[in-house]
Amino acid sequence: YSLPELMEMDVNTALQATADLKVVHQRLEVLKNLGLGYLTLGEETPSLSGGEAQRLKLASEMGKG
């Protein structure tokens, strides 16, 4: 898959497509576990609800660890 193709996928679909990319797969798993599996990877942040934005920030903080 190309990067533009991945950016058009939702998190759940991208998880399947990146099974062989350990770090990417782990980061996507965090998003899925936070209930964000339905989001499109390329979705612009202004379109997110307040709760989605909070969970995305949490995922970002978890990824720093």
N, C-alpha and C positions, 0 to 999 in steps of 0.2 A: 504494500500500500504506500502511496505517496502521502506526504504531510497534508496537502489539501484534502485528500480523500479521508484521512483520519479525522481532520477537523470538522468534517460534515457528519461524522458518526456520533451517536449518543454514547455515553460512558459504557453501557452494557455491551454494545456492539464492539466498541473499541477494545474492551477487555478480551474478547475472543480473538480479535485481529492482532493483539500484541502479546499473546501468550508466551512467545519466545523472547520478549524484551523485558527482562526481569524488573528493572527499575521502573519503567513506564507502567508495567502491569501492576506493580505494588501501589503506585500512586493512584491509579485508576480504581483499585480495590478500595482504597480509603474513601474515595468519592462515592462508590457504590454502597459501602457500609454506612455512610452518613445519609443514605436515602436520596442520593443525587444521580442515580444510574440512568435516569431518563433525560438528563441534560445533554444537549449537543455540545461537543468540545469547543467548537468555534463560536458559541453563543456569546454575544456581547454582554458584559456585566450589567449595564443599565437596564437590561430586560429582565433581570432576576428579581424575585420578590425579596423582601427583607430577610425572611427565614433562609432562603436559598443562599443569599449573600453571606449570612452568618455562618452557615455550614461550609461554604466554600472557603471562608477565612479560616475556619477551624481546620479544614483539610490542609490548607497552606501551612499553618503552624505545625501540624502533625508531621508534615513532610520535611520540616527543618531538623527534626530530631534524629 
